[in-house]
Amino acid sequence: MIKMSKYLVLVQNKSLISKFKEVEKATFLFPLEGFSVGYPITFKLDEIDEFGAYILVNRLLDESSILKLKDLFSNFPKNIKGIVFEDLGVIDLVKDLDITRILWQSHLNASYLSINGFLKYVDSVMVSTDITYDEIKLIVNKATKPLVLPIFGFIPTMYSRRYLLSNFNINFDDKVSNPNVIKEEVLKDEFKIFENEYGTVLYFNKLYNGSKLKDFDALYYFINSVFVSDEDILNFIKNEELSIEYDDGFLNKKTIYKLKEGEK
């Protein structure tokens, strides 16, 4: 029997918290100021007053940043339940803290073998959105611990520590504001782009709806609220119509194809 899993909801607007609680139980994830990239709204550690909250640290960190984070965590708030992070250096940094540790490396966690390797050091892993429903089913069944499954929101496609938006605006007359949508001129795909002092993140410009992944048991179902209205998030939870275009990403579309014999 599948256990009831809570939603893990990234916060970009604190008004969402009270609205969401009226509809469904949830745990809230706050991008940490100075240690997050790709999110217009970030929060200082002492601004996060939600009990049982998680913090997001998704920057790639150098030695100086690790030391600053270590100092920040020296008096870790009791209301913070856990951390979602990308840089593997954080594993050693939080090993003695009594919190839940979730590794989120966007495009890398796509195999139960690598995931189970990481689960020796962390409490859970966020599964990649680059794989199919059947591949995720295999991973969930083979994983040694409950996983986090992204089910809704705009999907980050790339992260660069370079100032890609600023460099573009320096070299071209067409000024693109921050954040905004840009079009890739070869395949004509559109991406949302956001830059801060720690780099640039591009998101697919079509909302991801992976609600069918609620077929599986999970530690959390993850909702990424960046660039999404409170109303659409709540409509998704209530299974009501959304106001913006969406698809199911790669859940029914393999990203690796085997050529037939004789094909080049």
Backbone as CSV, one residue per row, in Angstrom:
resi,resn,N_x,N_y,N_z,CA_x,CA_y,CA_z,C_x,C_y,C_z
1,MET,0.847,-1.198,0.000,0.000,0.000,0.000,0.880,1.245,0.000
2,ILE,0.559,2.197,-0.851,1.342,3.428,-0.951,1.047,4.333,0.233
3,LYS,2.113,4.801,0.865,1.961,5.729,1.979,1.686,7.125,1.439
4,MET,0.969,7.920,2.216,0.681,9.293,1.808,1.936,10.151,1.962
5,SER,2.428,10.706,0.890,3.627,11.536,0.921,3.245,13.004,0.896
6,LYS,4.008,13.815,1.567,3.759,15.247,1.584,4.357,15.908,0.348
7,TYR,3.873,17.118,0.069,4.476,17.942,-0.963,5.644,18.725,-0.361
8,LEU,6.700,18.872,-1.160,7.798,19.774,-0.839,7.690,20.932,-1.820
9,VAL,7.387,22.134,-1.308,7.047,23.269,-2.159,8.097,24.361,-2.013
10,LEU,8.768,24.697,-3.120,9.731,25.785,-3.100,8.997,27.113,-2.995
11,VAL,9.476,27.983,-2.130,8.790,29.241,-1.835,9.420,30.398,-2.609
12,GLN,8.605,31.079,-3.395,8.983,32.337,-4.018,8.074,33.468,-3.566
13,ASN,7.027,33.118,-2.881,6.061,34.102,-2.392,5.470,33.566,-1.098
14,LYS,5.725,34.232,0.014,5.267,33.716,1.300,3.748,33.630,1.400
15,SER,3.053,34.359,0.538,1.594,34.263,0.550,1.135,32.864,0.167
16,LEU,1.969,32.153,-0.586,1.607,30.803,-1.009,1.476,29.854,0.182
17,ILE,2.237,30.099,1.237,2.276,29.163,2.366,0.901,29.003,2.998
18,SER,0.281,30.112,3.363,-1.029,30.030,4.008,-2.093,29.504,3.047
19,LYS,-1.995,29.900,1.761,-2.957,29.415,0.769,-2.840,27.904,0.590
20,PHE,-1.617,27.419,0.524,-1.390,25.997,0.299,-1.893,25.178,1.483
21,LYS,-1.664,25.687,2.687,-2.075,24.951,3.882,-3.580,24.764,3.966
22,GLU,-4.327,25.643,3.312,-5.783,25.503,3.307,-6.247,24.337,2.438
23,VAL,-5.370,23.890,1.528,-5.740,22.848,0.570,-5.099,21.499,0.913
24,GLU,-3.809,21.523,1.303,-3.062,20.281,1.449,-1.897,20.478,2.418
25,LYS,-1.479,19.400,3.073,-0.294,19.457,3.911,0.944,19.613,3.030
26,ALA,1.930,20.296,3.545,3.142,20.493,2.752,4.308,20.843,3.650
27,THR,5.499,20.619,3.122,6.744,21.106,3.701,7.294,22.138,2.727
28,PHE,7.886,23.212,3.242,8.279,24.329,2.380,9.802,24.456,2.302
29,LEU,10.269,24.733,1.087,11.692,24.829,0.776,12.034,26.275,0.424
30,PHE,13.006,26.851,1.131,13.372,28.258,0.958,14.773,28.375,0.362
31,PRO,14.928,28.993,-0.826,16.263,29.248,-1.366,17.044,30.161,-0.413
32,LEU,18.232,29.750,-0.039,19.015,30.473,0.958,19.784,31.619,0.303
33,GLU,19.599,32.814,0.849,20.267,34.006,0.310,21.787,33.826,0.328
34,GLY,22.413,34.132,-0.798,23.862,34.024,-0.912,24.348,32.650,-1.320
35,PHE,23.433,31.666,-1.339,23.839,30.300,-1.659,22.886,29.628,-2.648
36,SER,22.078,30.439,-3.319,21.128,29.912,-4.288,21.244,30.674,-5.603
37,VAL,20.968,29.980,-6.694,21.018,30.589,-8.012,19.793,30.125,-8.797
38,GLY,19.224,31.042,-9.602,18.073,30.690,-10.425,16.744,31.123,-9.841
39,TYR,16.758,31.802,-8.696,15.515,32.185,-8.019,15.527,33.680,-7.692
40,PRO,14.555,34.427,-8.196,14.503,35.869,-7.920,14.354,36.186,-6.439
41,ILE,13.652,35.318,-5.682,13.431,35.566,-4.263,14.230,34.555,-3.443
42,THR,15.101,35.056,-2.568,15.845,34.199,-1.652,15.629,34.708,-0.228
43,PHE,16.016,33.902,0.748,15.712,34.211,2.145,16.953,34.051,3.023
44,LYS,17.129,35.003,3.940,18.148,34.843,4.967,17.703,33.754,5.938
45,LEU,18.675,33.122,6.576,18.360,32.011,7.472,17.419,32.451,8.591
46,ASP,17.626,33.663,9.114,16.787,34.118,10.229,15.436,34.666,9.772
47,GLU,15.212,34.724,8.440,13.905,35.135,7.913,12.952,33.951,7.763
48,ILE,13.483,32.751,7.877,12.677,31.545,7.668,12.090,31.128,9.007
49,ASP,10.825,31.470,9.220,10.195,31.186,10.502,9.214,30.013,10.445
50,GLU,9.119,29.377,9.277,8.224,28.231,9.121,8.814,27.012,9.831
51,PHE,8.050,26.402,10.742,8.554,25.235,11.461,8.595,24.027,10.527
52,GLY,9.695,23.280,10.577,9.841,22.108,9.726,10.242,22.426,8.309
53,ALA,10.764,23.639,8.067,11.145,24.054,6.714,12.462,23.419,6.287
54,TYR,12.684,23.434,4.971,13.969,23.060,4.389,14.607,24.305,3.783
55,ILE,15.932,24.285,3.643,16.641,25.339,2.928,17.270,24.748,1.670
56,LEU,17.376,25.573,0.623,17.973,25.161,-0.641,19.321,25.842,-0.812
57,VAL,20.350,25.030,-1.058,21.685,25.512,-1.393,22.049,24.863,-2.718
58,ASN,21.841,25.575,-3.827,22.078,24.956,-5.138,23.198,25.617,-5.927
59,ARG,23.972,26.459,-5.276,25.181,27.002,-5.908,26.285,25.962,-5.920
60,LEU,27.166,26.040,-6.926,28.427,25.322,-6.853,29.368,26.160,-5.999
61,LEU,29.937,25.561,-4.972,30.632,26.314,-3.942,32.152,26.167,-4.051
62,ASP,32.853,27.281,-3.822,34.303,27.226,-3.697,34.665,27.174,-2.217
63,GLU,35.955,27.159,-1.911,36.392,27.018,-0.518,35.878,28.155,0.354
64,SER,35.909,29.371,-0.177,35.445,30.523,0.585,33.955,30.399,0.909
65,SER,33.167,29.958,-0.069,31.724,29.825,0.139,31.414,28.722,1.151
66,ILE,32.159,27.632,1.071,31.965,26.535,2.032,32.230,27.019,3.453
67,LEU,33.265,27.810,3.628,33.598,28.320,4.963,32.530,29.291,5.460
68,LYS,31.985,30.111,4.563,30.907,31.016,4.956,29.662,30.233,5.360
69,LEU,29.364,29.177,4.614,28.212,28.348,4.929,28.422,27.614,6.255
70,LYS,29.628,27.149,6.494,29.958,26.487,7.755,29.745,27.428,8.931
71,ASP,30.178,28.657,8.768,29.990,29.654,9.824,28.508,29.947,10.043
72,LEU,27.757,30.042,8.945,26.318,30.308,9.030,25.604,29.175,9.758
73,PHE,26.058,27.949,9.554,25.412,26.779,10.147,25.888,26.495,11.571
74,SER,26.808,27.286,12.082,27.345,27.024,13.426,26.283,27.159,14.505
75,ASN,25.251,27.940,14.209,24.118,28.068,15.138,22.848,27.756,14.356
76,PHE,22.683,26.501,13.985,21.633,26.091,13.068,20.262,26.221,13.719
77,PRO,19.304,26.902,13.059,17.976,27.116,13.655,17.241,25.803,13.906
78,LYS,16.544,25.719,15.013,15.827,24.496,15.376,14.594,24.260,14.502
79,ASN,14.091,25.322,13.864,12.887,25.143,13.034,13.193,24.561,11.662
80,ILE,14.478,24.511,11.268,14.866,23.994,9.957,15.011,22.476,10.035
81,LYS,14.218,21.785,9.235,14.185,20.328,9.270,15.256,19.691,8.393
82,GLY,15.606,20.370,7.288,16.540,19.732,6.374,17.106,20.678,5.346
83,ILE,17.924,20.124,4.467,18.593,20.897,3.434,18.538,20.136,2.115
84,VAL,18.273,20.873,1.033,18.363,20.349,-0.329,19.567,21.034,-0.960
85,PHE,20.477,20.265,-1.547,21.727,20.868,-2.015,22.245,20.172,-3.263
86,GLU,23.159,20.853,-3.963,23.761,20.319,-5.182,25.230,19.984,-5.004
87,ASP,25.991,20.862,-4.368,27.430,20.678,-4.239,27.729,19.571,-3.232
88,LEU,28.539,18.588,-3.637,28.819,17.440,-2.778,29.612,17.824,-1.532
89,GLY,30.255,18.994,-1.546,30.976,19.447,-0.368,30.078,19.671,0.829
90,VAL,28.774,19.878,0.565,27.828,20.115,1.653,27.630,18.846,2.498
91,ILE,27.845,17.673,1.906,27.655,16.424,2.649,28.497,16.418,3.917
92,ASP,29.770,16.740,3.797,30.652,16.752,4.964,30.296,17.890,5.905
93,LEU,29.820,18.994,5.341,29.514,20.174,6.148,28.359,19.922,7.118
94,VAL,27.382,19.114,6.710,26.177,18.922,7.527,26.106,17.534,8.162
95,LYS,27.177,16.768,8.087,27.135,15.375,8.543,26.817,15.234,10.024
96,ASP,27.137,16.249,10.830,26.894,16.163,12.270,25.614,16.878,12.705
97,LEU,24.897,17.453,11.742,23.643,18.129,12.063,22.485,17.128,12.017
98,ASP,21.545,17.281,12.927,20.391,16.387,12.989,19.298,16.911,12.060
99,ILE,19.565,16.806,10.753,18.631,17.294,9.739,18.538,16.264,8.614
100,THR,17.540,16.418,7.764,17.376,15.569,6.588,18.146,16.172,5.424
101,ARG,18.951,15.351,4.772,19.824,15.817,3.687,19.342,15.234,2.359
102,ILE,19.005,16.126,1.417,18.490,15.707,0.114,19.405,16.256,-0.985
103,LEU,19.934,15.362,-1.804,20.810,15.750,-2.907,19.986,15.990,-4.158
104,TRP,20.173,17.161,-4.778,19.463,17.516,-6.011,20.477,17.988,-7.033
105,GLN,20.785,17.144,-8.008,21.760,17.479,-9.043,21.123,17.494,-10.434
106,SER,19.875,17.917,-10.493,19.118,18.133,-11.737,19.224,17.000,-12.750
107,HIS,20.277,16.981,-13.558,20.349,16.063,-14.699,21.171,14.803,-14.421
108,LEU,21.706,14.666,-13.217,22.649,13.574,-12.957,22.017,12.360,-12.280
109,ASN,20.939,12.517,-11.562,20.383,11.423,-10.775,19.355,10.647,-11.590
110,ALA,19.860,9.853,-12.543,18.990,9.179,-13.508,19.188,7.664,-13.522
111,SER,19.842,7.121,-12.500,20.103,5.686,-12.429,19.998,5.234,-10.977
112,TYR,19.369,4.082,-10.751,19.266,3.598,-9.367,20.632,3.204,-8.813
113,LEU,21.589,2.880,-9.684,22.929,2.522,-9.223,23.638,3.732,-8.615
114,SER,23.627,4.860,-9.333,24.275,6.065,-8.807,23.497,6.622,-7.617
115,ILE,22.160,6.551,-7.692,21.339,7.056,-6.591,21.597,6.273,-5.316
116,ASN,21.651,4.952,-5.420,21.924,4.138,-4.230,23.330,4.383,-3.689
117,GLY,24.252,4.729,-4.588,25.583,5.108,-4.125,25.538,6.361,-3.273
118,PHE,24.798,7.377,-3.732,24.663,8.611,-2.959,23.875,8.398,-1.669
119,LEU,22.914,7.470,-1.684,22.068,7.250,-0.502,22.837,6.665,0.670
120,LYS,24.082,6.285,0.467,24.930,5.874,1.590,25.348,7.084,2.417
121,TYR,25.241,8.285,1.814,25.740,9.500,2.460,24.657,10.531,2.736
122,VAL,23.489,10.390,2.066,22.405,11.352,2.256,21.123,10.588,2.568
123,ASP,20.102,11.333,2.948,18.832,10.711,3.327,17.892,10.501,2.150
124,SER,18.060,11.298,1.107,17.220,11.137,-0.080,17.878,11.844,-1.257
125,VAL,17.369,11.536,-2.445,17.865,12.134,-3.681,16.665,12.584,-4.514
126,MET,16.796,13.741,-5.141,15.784,14.219,-6.095,16.046,13.543,-7.439
127,VAL,15.047,12.842,-7.961,15.200,12.111,-9.212,15.169,13.072,-10.400
128,SER,15.970,12.788,-11.406,16.052,13.622,-12.601,14.720,13.682,-13.338
129,THR,14.469,14.803,-13.998,13.293,14.952,-14.853,13.608,14.613,-16.305
130,ASP,14.798,14.076,-16.575,15.212,13.776,-17.945,14.890,12.343,-18.364
131,ILE,14.166,11.603,-17.536,13.930,10.193,-17.814,12.434,9.886,-17.843
132,THR,12.105,8.676,-18.306,10.709,8.317,-18.544,10.033,7.806,-17.271
133,TYR,8.729,7.694,-17.376,7.911,7.150,-16.286,8.402,5.757,-15.889
134,ASP,8.642,4.897,-16.872,9.081,3.531,-16.576,10.460,3.508,-15.933
135,GLU,11.338,4.405,-16.365,12.674,4.472,-15.761,12.591,4.955,-14.318
136,ILE,11.718,5.910,-14.065,11.524,6.388,-12.691,10.914,5.285,-11.828
137,LYS,10.000,4.530,-12.386,9.396,3.405,-11.655,10.467,2.408,-11.228
138,LEU,11.391,2.084,-12.130,12.485,1.176,-11.803,13.351,1.736,-10.680
139,ILE,13.673,3.026,-10.777,14.503,3.662,-9.752,13.825,3.630,-8.393
140,VAL,12.535,3.991,-8.344,11.796,3.999,-7.083,11.780,2.600,-6.460
141,ASN,11.582,1.586,-7.296,11.515,0.215,-6.789,12.866,-0.314,-6.323
142,LYS,13.948,0.183,-6.910,15.292,-0.309,-6.581,15.990,0.540,-5.517
143,ALA,15.497,1.733,-5.251,16.177,2.643,-4.322,16.147,2.091,-2.904
144,THR,17.213,2.340,-2.171,17.326,1.835,-0.796,16.657,2.755,0.219
145,LYS,16.282,3.948,-0.202,15.580,4.899,0.674,14.514,5.619,-0.152
146,PRO,13.488,6.190,0.495,12.482,6.957,-0.245,13.110,8.160,-0.945
147,LEU,12.611,8.461,-2.144,13.170,9.515,-2.976,12.232,10.706,-3.073
148,VAL,12.743,11.791,-3.662,11.941,12.980,-3.936,11.650,13.015,-5.434
149,LEU,10.372,13.175,-5.794,9.966,13.160,-7.196,9.429,14.523,-7.605
150,PRO,10.085,15.212,-8.552,9.544,16.480,-9.060,8.255,16.216,-9.834
151,ILE,7.191,16.964,-9.513,5.918,16.718,-10.190,5.313,17.970,-10.833
152,PHE,5.874,19.158,-10.555,5.247,20.354,-11.117,6.212,21.529,-11.075
153,GLY,6.196,22.334,-12.155,6.993,23.559,-12.172,7.846,23.664,-13.419
154,PHE,8.530,24.774,-13.557,9.464,24.950,-14.657,10.759,24.212,-14.342
155,ILE,11.290,23.519,-15.347,12.448,22.653,-15.168,13.724,23.379,-15.565
156,PRO,14.724,23.458,-14.671,16.007,24.064,-15.053,16.735,23.185,-16.063
157,THR,17.183,23.786,-17.161,17.897,23.036,-18.190,19.402,23.181,-18.077
158,MET,19.860,24.311,-17.568,21.302,24.495,-17.410,21.593,25.572,-16.384
159,TYR,22.771,25.464,-15.786,23.260,26.456,-14.824,24.705,26.752,-15.170
160,SER,25.032,28.019,-15.329,26.399,28.439,-15.587,26.808,29.475,-14.556
161,ARG,28.026,29.404,-14.107,28.534,30.428,-13.181,28.878,31.724,-13.928
162,ARG,28.793,31.694,-15.247,29.038,32.898,-16.043,27.784,33.777,-16.058
163,TYR,27.977,35.065,-16.339,26.883,36.026,-16.444,26.401,36.057,-17.892
164,LEU,25.689,35.025,-18.296,25.317,34.878,-19.705,24.388,35.986,-20.174
165,LEU,23.450,36.377,-19.350,22.506,37.424,-19.735,23.213,38.772,-19.865
166,SER,24.033,39.098,-18.889,24.777,40.369,-18.947,25.710,40.418,-20.151
167,ASN,26.396,39.300,-20.412,27.311,39.261,-21.557,26.557,39.406,-22.878
168,PHE,25.376,38.799,-22.960,24.553,38.934,-24.160,24.170,40.389,-24.378
169,ASN,23.742,41.038,-23.312,23.305,42.432,-23.434,24.450,43.380,-23.759
170,ILE,25.661,43.030,-23.332,26.832,43.849,-23.646,27.161,43.784,-25.135
171,ASN,26.947,42.602,-25.732,27.401,42.374,-27.098,26.330,42.563,-28.165
172,PHE,25.050,42.652,-27.743,23.976,42.793,-28.730,23.085,43.981,-28.368
173,ASP,22.492,44.568,-29.397,21.639,45.729,-29.183,20.317,45.376,-28.522
174,ASP,19.799,44.154,-28.798,18.521,43.734,-28.215,18.726,43.437,-26.734
175,LYS,18.216,44.314,-25.889,18.404,44.153,-24.453,17.334,43.230,-23.881
176,VAL,17.770,42.208,-23.162,16.858,41.252,-22.532,16.848,41.534,-21.037
177,SER,15.649,41.731,-20.483,15.549,42.040,-19.057,15.712,40.781,-18.227
178,ASN,15.819,40.954,-16.934,16.061,39.848,-16.007,14.957,39.794,-14.960
179,PRO,14.147,38.745,-14.898,14.148,37.567,-15.780,13.350,37.829,-17.052
180,ASN,13.531,36.955,-18.034,12.762,37.086,-19.269,12.831,35.780,-20.049
181,VAL,12.249,35.787,-21.246,12.232,34.605,-22.099,13.105,34.869,-23.317
182,ILE,13.946,33.900,-23.673,14.775,34.007,-24.868,14.471,32.825,-25.781
183,LYS,14.734,32.999,-27.078,14.491,31.927,-28.049,15.816,31.450,-28.612
184,GLU,15.986,30.127,-28.614,17.157,29.512,-29.235,16.882,29.429,-30.730
185,GLU,17.791,29.921,-31.557,17.482,30.170,-32.962,17.613,28.950,-33.870
186,VAL,18.195,27.845,-33.394,18.342,26.663,-34.242,17.060,25.840,-34.238
187,LEU,16.631,25.402,-33.049,15.402,24.613,-32.932,14.193,25.461,-32.568
188,LYS,14.426,26.764,-32.337,13.361,27.715,-32.002,12.718,27.421,-30.647
189,ASP,13.442,26.738,-29.762,12.933,26.497,-28.410,13.079,27.761,-27.571
190,GLU,12.126,27.948,-26.652,12.166,29.108,-25.771,12.546,28.698,-24.352
191,PHE,13.269,29.606,-23.674,13.730,29.340,-22.320,13.524,30.575,-21.454
192,LYS,13.135,30.352,-20.239,13.159,31.423,-19.256,14.588,31.539,-18.739
193,ILE,15.021,32.755,-18.504,16.397,32.976,-18.066,16.414,33.887,-16.848
194,PHE,17.239,33.520,-15.862,17.405,34.377,-14.690,18.867,34.358,-14.272
195,GLU,19.380,35.544,-13.989,20.778,35.701,-13.605,20.875,36.456,-12.274
196,ASN,21.763,35.982,-11.400,22.132,36.775,-10.228,23.654,36.778,-10.111
197,GLU,24.170,37.258,-9.015,25.621,37.419,-8.904,26.373,36.095,-8.903
198,TYR,25.654,34.977,-8.753,26.303,33.664,-8.694,26.189,32.880,-9.993
199,GLY,25.557,33.472,-11.016,25.486,32.802,-12.300,24.128,32.930,-12.957
200,THR,23.907,32.084,-13.960,22.719,32.163,-14.799,22.061,30.791,-14.884
201,VAL,20.732,30.771,-14.801,19.969,29.533,-14.939,18.950,29.703,-16.056
202,LEU,18.853,28.690,-16.922,17.827,28.650,-17.963,16.812,27.558,-17.620
203,TYR,15.528,27.869,-17.834,14.440,26.924,-17.613,13.696,26.698,-18.925
204,PHE,13.216,25.454,-19.133,12.274,25.236,-20.230,11.105,26.192,-20.065
205,ASN,10.628,26.759,-21.179,9.538,27.738,-21.105,8.157,27.078,-21.168
206,LYS,8.107,25.790,-20.944,6.823,25.106,-20.855,6.741,24.417,-19.498
207,LEU,5.653,24.628,-18.814,5.472,24.093,-17.466,5.463,22.565,-17.479
208,TYR,6.132,21.987,-16.519,6.172,20.528,-16.384,5.076,20.062,-15.439
209,ASN,4.277,19.108,-15.911,3.221,18.509,-15.105,3.478,17.008,-15.038
210,GLY,4.033,16.560,-13.928,4.334,15.145,-13.742,3.443,14.510,-12.701
211,SER,2.173,14.896,-12.687,1.256,14.439,-11.643,1.118,12.924,-11.615
212,LYS,1.351,12.259,-12.759,1.219,10.802,-12.775,2.273,10.117,-11.894
213,LEU,3.322,10.847,-11.503,4.331,10.258,-10.625,3.808,10.063,-9.201
214,LYS,2.640,10.616,-8.913,2.022,10.352,-7.613,1.518,8.913,-7.517
215,ASP,1.664,8.141,-8.604,1.428,6.704,-8.550,2.425,6.024,-7.609
216,PHE,3.587,6.660,-7.422,4.678,6.057,-6.672,4.769,6.636,-5.260
217,ASP,5.197,5.810,-4.327,5.492,6.309,-2.997,6.767,7.148,-3.063
218,ALA,6.855,8.150,-2.223,8.017,9.034,-2.235,8.164,9.684,-0.874
219,LEU,9.373,10.180,-0.603,9.561,10.983,0.600,8.787,12.286,0.449
220,TYR,8.938,12.928,-0.720,8.197,14.146,-1.047,7.893,14.160,-2.543
221,TYR,6.818,14.871,-2.903,6.555,15.276,-4.271,6.931,16.753,-4.364
222,PHE,7.867,17.081,-5.261,8.443,18.421,-5.292,7.705,19.324,-6.275
223,ILE,7.362,20.525,-5.807,6.740,21.568,-6.621,7.682,22.768,-6.661
224,ASN,8.124,23.129,-7.868,9.011,24.280,-8.054,8.159,25.481,-8.453
225,SER,7.992,26.420,-7.554,7.043,27.523,-7.769,7.618,28.707,-8.537
226,VAL,8.903,28.657,-8.903,9.503,29.807,-9.570,8.777,30.097,-10.885
227,PHE,8.365,31.354,-11.078,7.658,31.849,-12.265,6.239,31.283,-12.404
228,VAL,5.715,30.628,-11.377,4.370,30.058,-11.421,3.485,30.825,-10.436
229,SER,2.283,31.173,-10.840,1.377,31.897,-9.951,0.860,30.992,-8.840
230,ASP,0.495,31.610,-7.714,-0.122,30.852,-6.620,-1.358,30.113,-7.113
231,GLU,-2.126,30.762,-7.957,-3.386,30.179,-8.438,-3.143,28.904,-9.230
232,ASP,-2.127,28.908,-10.112,-1.856,27.707,-10.896,-1.329,26.572,-10.027
233,ILE,-0.545,26.907,-9.011,-0.062,25.872,-8.091,-1.229,25.238,-7.355
234,LEU,-2.134,26.061,-6.864,-3.290,25.535,-6.136,-4.230,24.777,-7.076
235,ASN,-4.381,25.261,-8.309,-5.205,24.544,-9.284,-4.621,23.177,-9.598
236,PHE,-3.297,23.102,-9.667,-2.644,21.807,-9.895,-2.962,20.841,-8.754
237,ILE,-2.864,21.312,-7.527,-3.135,20.462,-6.375,-4.589,19.993,-6.369
238,LYS,-5.478,20.871,-6.795,-6.913,20.555,-6.776,-7.388,19.888,-8.065
239,ASN,-6.424,19.577,-8.973,-6.752,18.939,-10.255,-7.700,19.788,-11.092
240,GLU,-7.485,21.091,-11.047,-8.300,22.006,-11.833,-7.476,22.552,-13.008
241,GLU,-8.132,23.232,-13.919,-7.497,23.714,-15.145,-6.431,24.763,-14.844
242,LEU,-5.303,24.657,-15.547,-4.216,25.617,-15.403,-4.358,26.722,-16.441
243,SER,-3.807,27.894,-16.128,-3.943,29.040,-17.032,-2.815,29.114,-18.050
244,ILE,-1.783,28.278,-17.908,-0.644,28.327,-18.818,-0.395,26.947,-19.422
245,GLU,0.324,26.951,-20.547,0.588,25.713,-21.281,1.530,24.811,-20.486
246,TYR,1.321,23.506,-20.588,2.171,22.558,-19.868,2.280,21.261,-20.660
247,ASP,3.267,20.419,-20.274,3.363,19.060,-20.818,3.972,18.165,-19.751
248,ASP,4.216,16.891,-20.112,4.765,15.955,-19.117,6.244,15.674,-19.353
249,GLY,6.932,16.608,-20.002,8.378,16.504,-20.154,8.803,15.240,-20.881
250,PHE,9.710,14.478,-20.261,10.235,13.261,-20.859,9.576,11.998,-20.307
251,LEU,8.485,12.125,-19.573,7.868,10.947,-18.968,7.427,9.936,-20.026
252,ASN,7.046,10.422,-21.193,6.636,9.531,-22.271,7.493,9.722,-23.519
253,LYS,8.703,10.239,-23.328,9.580,10.525,-24.466,11.019,10.222,-24.081
254,LYS,11.561,9.139,-24.614,12.930,8.769,-24.299,13.915,9.777,-24.887
255,THR,14.994,10.011,-24.171,16.016,10.942,-24.656,17.178,10.211,-25.314
256,ILE,17.174,8.869,-25.264,18.210,8.069,-25.920,17.519,7.118,-26.881
257,TYR,17.981,7.077,-28.118,17.362,6.245,-29.134,18.401,5.279,-29.708
258,LYS,17.993,4.047,-29.890,18.869,3.041,-30.497,18.581,2.978,-31.983
259,LEU,19.636,3.150,-32.810,19.462,3.083,-34.243,19.151,1.656,-34.682
260,LYS,18.277,1.533,-35.667,17.999,0.221,-36.252,19.211,-0.226,-37.061
261,GLU,19.331,-1.518,-37.242,20.450,-2.060,-37.994,20.480,-1.468,-39.403
262,GLY,21.633,-0.965,-39.787,21.779,-0.386,-41.108,21.628,1.114,-41.137
263,GLU,21.067,1.705,-40.043,20.915,3.154,-39.998,22.221,3.828,-39.615
264,LYS,22.413,5.038,-40.086,23.610,5.803,-39.749,23.201,7.083,-39.035
